[in-house]
Amino acid sequence: MSEKRKVLVIGGGPGGYVAALRAAQLGAEVTLVEKKKLGGTCLNVGCIPTKAILHPAGLLREVQEADKLGLSVTVNGVDWDKVQAYKNGIVEKLTGGVGALLKGAGVKVIYGTASFIKPKTVLIKSEDKEEITEADRIIIATGSEPAVPPIPGLRESKNVIDSTLALSLPELPKTLLVLGGGVIGVEFACAMQALGVQVEILEALSRITPPLDGEIAGRLGAQLKSQGVKINVSHKVTAVEDTENGVRVTADAGGKEKVFEAEKLLCCVGRRPYTTELEPEAGGLKTERGKILVNEYLETAVPGVYAIGDCVGQIMLAHTASAQGELAAENACGSERHAYEPAAVPSCVYSIPEAAGAGLTEEQVKEKGIPYHVGKFPMSGNGRALIADGGKGFVKVLVGDELNEVLGVHILGHAATELIAEAALAIGMEATAEEVFGTIHAHPTVSEAVREAFLASENRAIHTANRRK
C-alpha cells in the first residue's frame, strides 16, 4: 500500500479475525467489531467445542475395545461436568490466543453490533456508547446461524435443542433424536452414542451426509449402525410435540406415518447466513435469500466493501472463511487476487471413523460426463490403520481418463481429516495420478493407503488385488 488505509472488519470469527490480522500485516489501520466473543461460532460453539467432546467420546470407544489389544480396562462411567470443563478450557485457550494475536498486531477490537446506515458508513453500538464510523475498506464476516425449518411445534417445544445448546447440556439425556443426517448431525450422533446416549437420526433425504461421495456415505452409515446409532433416511418430519418425558416426533416415511419419542430432539438441518443486524440494503449491498453477493474478488456491489465466510453462502466451512479472509484483506489493501479453486477445498466429517473428501464426488463426475477411472484401497490393507482401529474404511480416488488428472479423493477411516490435505494439494496443483504415487510415502503411515489407491487406479496396486482390465 502506498497509503495507510483504514479497514473495518465486521465479525471476529475464523474469517473476520484472520482478515483483520492479514490487513494489519499489510500495514492497514484495522478495527474489528465483534458482537459476542472472538472466534465466532467455530471456536466458541462449533468446530472446536464439538471436537473437544468427540475426542473423549472416541477415546471411550477405544477403551471399550481395549480387551482386543490385551488390555484390561474398567470404565466407571462418564463425568459430563469434567467433559464440559475440558471443552471449556480448550475454547478459552484458543479464543484468548486470538485476542492476544489481535492485540499484538495492533488491531482495535470493539465489542458491539455494526449496521450500515449508508454505503461505507456504519453505526457501531456497544454497551456504553454508539458511534458512526467510516472506513476506506470494509470486510463483512458476520457468519451464519442454525436454520430452523417450519415444522409445526418445533420452535415451541421445550425439549428441542440446537447444536449450541447440545454442547452445554446440564446432563446427558438417555435418548436423543437427531433431526438431520448432515455433517453436524452425524458428528453429534457419534459423540453422544459413544458417551452412552441412545441416538436415532431422522433424515429427509435418501442418505446421510449428502456432501460426501455416495459410496463413502453408505459405508459411514454402516459404521454408525454397528455402533448402535439408528438411522432413518427418507423420513420427513411433519410435527413435533412435547410429552411428559420428552418429545414426540411424527414423520412421513414414503407415505407412511411414523412416530418417534426421546428425551431431546437435536435440530441439525444446516445453517443460514446471518445478516439480520447488518442492514445490508442500507449499505447498498445486494443480497439473495440472505446471502451477500460478491464477485471473484469477494467484493460486494459497493466498491471497497468485501464479504467473506458463511454470510456469502458459498462453501460454509471455517477453513474456507479463513482463506477468504486472507484474500479479501489483500484485495482491500491493494491486490487483485481471484478467489480460490472451490474443487480443492476439503470437506471433513469428524465422525467415528472420520470421513473426508476433496474434489468431485463420483456422482458429480458422472453428472458432468467426464470419462474417468477409479482406484480403491481398503484400510484393512494398511498396517498403521489396522493397528489404530482395525482397518475400518477405505480410500477412493477418481482420475480423469484423458489427462490422468486427480478429479477427487474420498477417505473413510483413521486420520481421514488429516490425510485429505494431500488430496487438496494435488487437486489444487492439477496433479496426475503418477505424480501422487510417484511420491514416496513414509512407512508405516496411513498415508500409504492414499498412494495405493492411486496405484490401484492404474492396476498397479501392490498390497491389494487389482481390478481386471
C-alpha positions as CSV (number, residue, x, y, z in Angstrom):
1,M,0.0,0.0,0.0
2,S,1.2,3.5,-0.8
3,E,-1.0,4.9,2.0
4,K,-2.2,3.7,5.4
5,R,-5.7,2.5,4.8
6,K,-8.4,2.3,7.5
7,V,-10.0,-1.2,7.3
8,L,-13.1,-2.1,9.3
9,V,-13.8,-5.8,9.8
10,I,-17.3,-6.8,11.0
11,G,-17.3,-10.1,12.8
12,G,-14.5,-11.8,14.7
13,G,-14.9,-15.4,13.6
14,P,-12.4,-17.5,11.6
15,G,-13.0,-15.3,8.6
16,G,-13.0,-11.9,10.3
17,Y,-10.1,-12.2,12.7
18,V,-7.9,-13.7,10.0
19,A,-8.9,-10.8,7.7
20,A,-8.0,-8.4,10.5
21,L,-4.6,-10.0,11.1
22,R,-3.7,-10.1,7.4
23,A,-4.8,-6.5,6.8
24,A,-2.7,-5.4,9.8
25,Q,0.3,-7.3,8.4
26,L,-0.1,-5.3,5.2
27,G,0.1,-2.0,7.1
28,A,-3.6,-1.1,7.5
29,E,-5.1,0.6,10.5
30,V,-7.6,-2.1,11.5
31,T,-10.7,-2.0,13.7
32,L,-12.7,-5.2,14.3
33,V,-16.3,-5.2,15.6
34,E,-17.4,-8.4,17.3
35,K,-20.9,-9.0,18.7
36,K,-20.2,-11.6,21.4
37,K,-16.9,-13.4,21.6
38,L,-13.8,-13.6,19.5
39,G,-13.5,-16.8,17.5
40,G,-17.1,-16.7,16.4
41,T,-19.3,-19.9,16.1
42,C,-16.3,-22.1,15.2
43,L,-14.2,-21.5,18.3
44,N,-17.0,-20.9,20.8
45,V,-20.0,-23.2,19.9
46,G,-19.0,-25.0,16.7
47,C,-15.9,-26.7,15.3
48,I,-13.6,-26.6,18.4
49,P,-16.0,-27.5,21.2
50,T,-17.6,-30.2,19.2
51,K,-14.3,-31.9,18.6
52,A,-13.4,-31.4,22.2
53,I,-16.4,-33.6,23.0
54,L,-15.8,-36.0,20.2
55,H,-12.2,-36.6,21.4
56,P,-13.2,-38.1,24.8
57,A,-16.1,-39.9,23.2
58,G,-13.7,-41.5,20.7
59,L,-11.3,-42.4,23.4
60,L,-14.1,-44.0,25.4
61,R,-15.0,-46.0,22.3
62,E,-11.4,-47.2,22.0
63,V,-11.2,-48.1,25.7
64,Q,-14.3,-50.2,25.4
65,E,-12.4,-52.3,22.7
66,A,-9.2,-52.4,24.7
67,D,-9.5,-56.1,25.6
68,K,-8.8,-56.9,21.9
69,L,-5.4,-55.3,22.4
70,G,-4.7,-57.3,25.6
71,L,-5.6,-54.5,28.0
72,S,-7.9,-55.0,30.9
73,V,-9.6,-51.6,31.5
74,T,-12.6,-50.7,33.6
75,V,-14.7,-47.7,32.7
76,N,-16.6,-46.1,35.6
77,G,-18.9,-44.0,33.5
78,V,-18.8,-40.5,32.1
79,D,-18.3,-37.4,34.2
80,W,-20.2,-35.0,32.0
81,D,-19.1,-32.0,34.1
82,K,-15.5,-32.8,33.6
83,V,-16.0,-33.3,29.9
84,Q,-17.6,-29.8,29.8
85,A,-14.7,-28.4,31.8
86,Y,-12.2,-29.9,29.4
87,K,-14.1,-28.5,26.4
88,N,-14.4,-25.0,28.0
89,G,-10.7,-25.0,28.8
90,I,-9.8,-25.6,25.2
91,V,-12.2,-22.9,24.0
92,E,-10.9,-20.3,26.4
93,K,-7.3,-21.0,25.5
94,L,-7.9,-20.6,21.8
95,T,-10.1,-17.6,22.0
96,G,-7.7,-16.0,24.4
97,G,-5.0,-16.7,21.9
98,V,-6.9,-14.9,19.1
99,G,-7.3,-11.9,21.4
100,A,-3.6,-11.8,22.1
101,L,-2.8,-12.1,18.4
102,L,-5.1,-9.2,17.5
103,K,-3.7,-7.1,20.3
104,G,-0.1,-7.9,19.2
105,A,-0.9,-6.9,15.6
106,G,-2.4,-3.5,16.8
107,V,-6.0,-4.3,15.8
108,K,-8.5,-2.3,17.7
109,V,-11.4,-4.6,19.0
110,I,-14.8,-3.2,19.7
111,Y,-17.5,-5.4,21.3
112,G,-20.9,-4.5,19.8
113,T,-23.0,-4.7,16.7
114,A,-22.4,-3.0,13.4
115,S,-25.1,-1.9,10.9
116,F,-25.0,0.1,7.8
117,I,-26.7,3.5,7.7
118,K,-25.5,4.3,4.2
119,P,-22.8,2.9,1.8
120,K,-19.5,2.6,3.6
121,T,-20.9,4.2,6.7
122,V,-21.5,2.0,9.8
123,L,-23.3,2.6,13.1
124,I,-21.5,0.7,15.9
125,K,-23.5,0.0,19.1
126,S,-21.6,-1.1,22.2
127,E,-22.8,-1.4,25.8
128,D,-21.9,2.1,26.7
129,K,-22.0,4.1,23.5
130,E,-22.9,4.5,19.9
131,E,-20.6,5.8,17.2
132,I,-20.8,6.3,13.4
133,T,-17.7,5.4,11.6
134,E,-16.4,5.3,8.0
135,A,-13.5,3.3,6.6
136,D,-11.6,3.1,3.4
137,R,-12.4,-0.6,3.2
138,I,-14.9,-2.8,5.0
139,I,-14.8,-6.6,5.3
140,I,-18.0,-8.2,6.4
141,A,-17.7,-11.6,8.2
142,T,-21.0,-11.9,10.1
143,G,-21.2,-15.7,9.8
144,S,-24.3,-17.8,10.0
145,E,-26.9,-19.2,12.4
146,P,-28.7,-22.5,12.8
147,A,-31.6,-22.9,10.3
148,V,-34.9,-23.8,11.8
149,P,-37.4,-25.5,9.4
150,P,-41.1,-24.5,9.6
151,I,-42.2,-27.7,11.2
152,P,-45.3,-27.4,13.4
153,G,-44.3,-27.5,17.1
154,L,-40.6,-27.4,16.5
155,R,-40.0,-23.8,17.8
156,E,-42.5,-24.1,20.6
157,S,-41.0,-27.4,22.1
158,K,-39.1,-27.1,25.3
159,N,-37.2,-30.3,24.5
160,V,-35.8,-29.2,21.2
161,I,-32.2,-28.1,21.2
162,D,-29.7,-26.8,18.6
163,S,-26.0,-27.6,18.3
164,T,-25.1,-24.7,20.6
165,L,-27.4,-26.0,23.5
166,A,-26.2,-29.6,22.9
167,L,-22.7,-28.5,23.8
168,S,-23.7,-27.3,27.2
169,L,-26.5,-29.6,28.4
170,P,-26.6,-29.8,32.2
171,E,-26.7,-33.6,31.9
172,L,-26.7,-36.2,29.1
173,P,-30.2,-37.4,28.1
174,K,-30.8,-41.2,27.9
175,T,-32.3,-40.9,24.4
176,L,-31.8,-38.4,21.6
177,L,-33.4,-37.9,18.3
178,V,-31.3,-36.0,15.7
179,L,-33.2,-34.1,13.1
180,G,-30.8,-34.1,10.1
181,G,-28.2,-36.5,9.0
182,G,-25.7,-34.0,7.7
183,V,-22.2,-33.3,9.0
184,I,-23.3,-31.7,12.3
185,G,-25.9,-34.3,13.0
186,V,-23.6,-37.2,12.3
187,E,-20.8,-35.8,14.5
188,F,-23.2,-35.3,17.4
189,A,-24.7,-38.7,16.9
190,C,-21.2,-40.4,17.1
191,A,-20.2,-38.4,20.2
192,M,-23.5,-38.9,22.1
193,Q,-23.8,-42.6,21.2
194,A,-20.2,-43.2,22.4
195,L,-21.0,-41.4,25.7
196,G,-23.9,-43.7,26.4
197,V,-26.9,-41.9,24.8
198,Q,-29.2,-43.9,22.6
199,V,-29.3,-41.9,19.3
200,E,-31.6,-42.1,16.4
201,I,-31.2,-40.0,13.2
202,L,-34.1,-38.7,11.1
203,E,-33.0,-37.6,7.6
204,A,-35.4,-36.4,4.9
205,L,-33.1,-37.3,2.0
206,S,-32.3,-40.8,0.8
207,R,-28.9,-40.9,2.6
208,I,-26.9,-39.3,5.3
209,T,-24.0,-36.7,4.8
210,P,-25.2,-35.6,1.3
211,P,-21.9,-33.6,0.6
212,L,-19.9,-36.8,0.7
213,D,-19.3,-39.3,-2.1
214,G,-22.2,-41.7,-2.1
215,E,-20.1,-44.8,-1.5
216,I,-18.3,-43.2,1.4
217,A,-21.6,-42.0,2.9
218,G,-23.0,-45.6,2.6
219,R,-20.1,-47.1,4.4
220,L,-20.1,-44.4,7.1
221,G,-23.8,-45.2,7.7
222,A,-22.9,-48.8,8.2
223,Q,-20.2,-47.9,10.7
224,L,-22.7,-45.8,12.7
225,K,-25.2,-48.6,12.8
226,S,-22.6,-51.0,14.0
227,Q,-22.0,-48.6,16.9
228,G,-25.7,-48.6,17.8
229,V,-26.9,-45.4,16.1
230,K,-30.3,-45.9,14.4
231,I,-30.6,-44.2,11.0
232,N,-33.9,-43.4,9.3
233,V,-33.5,-42.0,5.8
234,S,-36.3,-40.7,3.6
235,H,-38.1,-39.6,6.8
236,K,-39.6,-36.1,6.6
237,V,-40.6,-34.8,10.0
238,T,-44.1,-33.2,9.9
239,A,-44.8,-32.4,13.6
240,V,-43.1,-32.1,17.0
241,E,-44.8,-32.0,20.4
242,D,-43.7,-32.2,24.0
243,T,-44.6,-35.1,26.2
244,E,-44.4,-35.8,29.9
245,N,-41.0,-37.5,29.4
246,G,-39.6,-35.6,26.4
247,V,-40.6,-35.1,22.9
248,R,-42.7,-36.9,20.3
249,V,-41.9,-36.6,16.6
250,T,-44.1,-37.5,13.7
251,A,-42.5,-38.3,10.3
252,D,-43.7,-39.1,6.8
253,A,-41.7,-42.2,5.6
254,G,-42.7,-42.7,2.0
255,G,-46.4,-42.0,2.6
256,K,-46.5,-43.9,5.9
257,E,-46.7,-42.0,9.2
258,K,-44.2,-43.0,11.9
259,V,-43.8,-41.7,15.4
260,F,-40.6,-41.4,17.4
261,E,-40.0,-40.4,21.0
262,A,-37.0,-39.4,23.0
263,E,-35.9,-37.1,25.9
264,K,-34.5,-34.5,23.5
265,L,-34.6,-33.6,19.8
266,L,-31.4,-32.1,18.4
267,C,-32.2,-29.9,15.3
268,C,-29.3,-30.0,12.8
269,V,-30.7,-29.1,9.4
270,G,-28.0,-26.8,8.3
271,R,-27.1,-23.1,8.7
272,R,-28.1,-19.9,7.0
273,P,-26.2,-16.6,6.5
274,Y,-26.6,-14.1,9.4
275,T,-27.1,-10.6,8.3
276,T,-30.1,-9.6,10.5
277,E,-28.5,-6.6,12.3
278,L,-26.2,-5.6,9.4
279,E,-28.9,-3.7,7.4
280,P,-27.2,-4.7,4.1
281,E,-29.7,-2.8,1.9
282,A,-28.9,0.5,3.7
283,G,-25.3,-0.1,2.8
284,G,-26.1,-0.6,-0.9
285,L,-25.3,-4.3,-0.8
286,K,-27.1,-6.8,-3.0
287,T,-28.4,-10.0,-1.4
288,E,-30.1,-13.2,-2.5
289,R,-32.1,-15.2,0.1
290,G,-30.0,-13.7,2.8
291,K,-26.6,-14.2,1.1
292,I,-24.4,-11.2,0.4
293,L,-23.5,-11.3,-3.3
294,V,-19.8,-10.9,-4.2
295,N,-17.6,-11.1,-7.3
296,E,-14.5,-13.2,-7.8
297,Y,-12.5,-10.7,-5.7
298,L,-15.0,-11.1,-2.8
299,E,-16.1,-7.5,-3.4
300,T,-19.8,-6.6,-2.9
301,A,-21.9,-4.4,-5.2
302,V,-20.3,-1.4,-3.3
303,P,-16.6,-0.9,-4.3
304,G,-14.3,-1.2,-1.3
305,V,-16.7,-3.4,0.7
306,Y,-16.0,-7.1,0.8
307,A,-17.8,-10.1,2.3
308,I,-16.4,-13.4,3.3
309,G,-17.3,-16.7,5.0
310,D,-20.8,-18.0,5.8
311,C,-22.6,-14.8,5.1
312,V,-21.9,-15.1,1.4
313,G,-23.3,-18.6,1.5
314,Q,-20.8,-20.4,-0.8
315,I,-18.8,-23.1,0.9
316,M,-19.8,-22.7,4.6
317,L,-16.7,-24.0,6.3
318,A,-14.3,-22.4,8.8
319,H,-11.2,-23.0,6.7
320,T,-13.0,-21.5,3.6
321,A,-13.8,-18.4,5.7
322,S,-10.2,-18.1,6.8
323,A,-8.9,-18.4,3.2
324,Q,-11.4,-15.8,2.0
325,G,-10.4,-13.6,4.9
326,E,-6.8,-13.5,3.7
327,L,-7.8,-12.9,0.1
328,A,-10.3,-10.1,1.0
329,A,-7.7,-8.4,3.2
330,E,-5.1,-8.5,0.5
331,N,-7.6,-7.1,-2.0
332,A,-8.7,-4.4,0.4
333,C,-5.1,-3.4,0.7
334,G,-4.4,-3.1,-3.0
335,S,-4.1,-6.5,-4.5
336,E,-6.4,-8.1,-7.1
337,R,-6.4,-11.8,-6.1
338,H,-9.0,-14.0,-7.6
339,A,-10.9,-16.5,-5.3
340,Y,-9.5,-19.9,-4.6
341,E,-10.3,-23.1,-6.5
342,P,-13.5,-24.5,-4.9
343,A,-12.8,-28.0,-6.0
344,A,-9.6,-28.0,-3.9
345,V,-11.5,-27.2,-0.7
346,P,-11.5,-30.2,1.6
347,S,-14.7,-31.3,3.4
348,C,-14.4,-33.2,6.7
349,V,-16.7,-35.2,8.9
350,Y,-15.3,-35.8,12.4
351,S,-17.2,-39.0,12.9
352,I,-16.1,-42.3,14.3
353,P,-14.3,-43.2,12.0
354,E,-13.6,-40.0,10.2
355,A,-14.6,-39.2,6.7
356,A,-13.2,-36.6,4.3
357,G,-13.3,-35.6,0.6
358,A,-11.8,-33.1,-1.8
359,G,-12.6,-32.5,-5.4
360,L,-15.5,-34.1,-7.3
361,T,-17.6,-37.0,-6.0
362,E,-18.3,-39.9,-8.3
363,E,-21.9,-38.7,-8.7
364,Q,-20.6,-35.2,-9.8
365,V,-18.1,-36.7,-12.2
366,K,-20.9,-38.8,-13.9
367,E,-23.2,-35.7,-14.0
368,K,-20.5,-33.7,-15.7
369,G,-19.9,-36.5,-18.2
370,I,-16.2,-36.7,-17.5
371,P,-14.5,-40.0,-18.6
372,Y,-12.8,-41.4,-15.5
373,H,-11.5,-44.4,-13.7
374,V,-11.5,-45.3,-10.1
375,G,-8.9,-46.6,-7.6
376,K,-9.7,-48.0,-4.2
377,F,-7.6,-49.3,-1.3
378,P,-9.0,-50.8,1.9
379,M,-7.7,-49.5,5.2
380,S,-7.5,-53.1,6.3
381,G,-4.5,-53.5,4.0
382,N,-2.7,-50.6,5.7
383,G,-0.6,-51.6,8.7
384,R,-0.9,-48.3,10.6
385,A,-4.7,-48.2,10.1
386,L,-5.1,-51.8,11.1
387,I,-3.2,-51.1,14.3
388,A,-5.2,-48.0,15.1
389,D,-8.8,-49.1,14.6
390,G,-8.8,-52.5,12.9
391,G,-8.6,-51.0,9.5
392,K,-12.1,-49.6,9.1
393,G,-12.9,-47.8,5.9
394,F,-11.1,-47.2,2.6
395,V,-9.6,-44.7,0.2
396,K,-11.3,-43.9,-3.1
397,V,-9.7,-41.9,-5.9
398,L,-11.2,-40.6,-9.1
399,V,-8.9,-40.0,-12.0
400,G,-9.6,-38.5,-15.5
401,D,-9.1,-40.8,-18.4
402,E,-7.7,-38.1,-20.8
403,L,-5.0,-36.5,-18.7
404,N,-4.9,-38.9,-15.8
405,E,-5.5,-35.8,-13.5
406,V,-6.8,-36.1,-10.0
407,L,-10.5,-35.4,-10.0
408,G,-11.4,-36.3,-6.5
409,V,-10.2,-38.2,-3.4
410,H,-12.5,-39.6,-0.7
411,I,-11.5,-41.2,2.5
412,L,-13.2,-43.1,5.3
413,G,-11.0,-44.2,8.2
414,H,-8.4,-43.4,10.7
415,A,-7.0,-39.8,10.3
416,A,-9.0,-39.2,7.2
417,T,-9.3,-35.5,8.0
418,E,-5.5,-35.2,8.2
419,L,-4.9,-37.2,5.0
420,I,-7.2,-35.1,2.9
421,A,-4.7,-32.2,2.8
422,E,-2.5,-34.2,0.4
423,A,-5.5,-34.6,-1.9
424,A,-6.4,-30.9,-1.7
425,L,-2.8,-30.0,-2.7
426,A,-2.9,-32.5,-5.6
427,I,-6.1,-31.1,-6.9
428,G,-5.1,-27.5,-6.5
429,M,-1.8,-28.2,-8.4
430,E,-3.7,-30.2,-11.1
431,A,-1.5,-33.2,-10.3
432,T,-1.7,-36.5,-12.1
433,A,-2.1,-39.9,-10.5
434,E,1.5,-40.7,-11.4
435,E,2.7,-37.6,-9.5
436,V,0.9,-38.7,-6.4
437,F,2.0,-42.4,-6.4
438,G,5.5,-41.4,-7.7
439,T,5.9,-39.6,-4.3
440,I,7.4,-41.8,-1.7
441,H,5.1,-42.1,1.3
442,A,6.6,-43.0,4.7
443,H,6.1,-46.5,6.1
444,P,4.2,-47.3,8.3
445,T,1.7,-44.5,7.9
446,V,-1.9,-44.3,6.9
447,S,-0.9,-42.0,4.0
448,E,0.4,-45.1,2.2
449,A,-3.3,-46.0,1.6
450,V,-3.7,-42.9,-0.5
451,R,-0.7,-43.8,-2.7
452,E,-2.0,-47.4,-3.0
453,A,-5.4,-46.1,-4.1
454,F,-3.8,-44.1,-6.9
455,L,-1.7,-47.2,-7.8
456,A,-4.9,-49.2,-7.9
457,S,-6.4,-46.7,-10.4
458,E,-3.7,-47.8,-12.8
459,N,-4.0,-51.5,-11.9
460,R,-0.6,-51.2,-10.2
461,A,-1.6,-51.7,-6.5
462,I,0.9,-53.7,-4.6
463,H,-1.0,-54.5,-1.4
464,T,-4.4,-55.3,-2.7
465,A,-5.8,-57.2,-5.7
466,N,-6.1,-55.1,-8.9
467,R,-9.3,-55.0,-10.9
468,R,-9.5,-57.0,-14.1
469,K,-8.5,-55.0,-17.2
